[in-house]
């Protein structure tokens, strides 16, 4: 019963639209962060305003919760390439947070930012 409700919620057009909005918001925030890093190189903590950093964290938590619900509902997630991509992005996001929490600068990890932008590819899946 609970799994069925979660399935209906995840597959609803409202949820898919909301996911698309969060992905676009996250894209804008990543652009702001990247712009800040380009303007102030070497100062990751001041690369984006505090509110933007908080919103990026909220977006990440949203992606983690959404992925967790999809794993709970679908249970065969590793057979779908879209899901594998989503899992990869969330796991790499976790490693990015670990690096940030341990004070390691991300200036040499441009690939992490590119992978984060991979969430935009999810729009294709959401909008199809």
Buried (B, 14 or more C-beta within 10 A) or exposed (E): EEEEEBBEEBEEEEBBEBBBEBBEBBBEBBEBBBEBBEEEEEEBEEBBEEEBBEBBEBBBEBBEEBBEBBBBBBEEBEEBEBBEBBBEBBEBBEEBEEBBEEEEEBEEBEEBBEBBBEBEBBBEBBEE
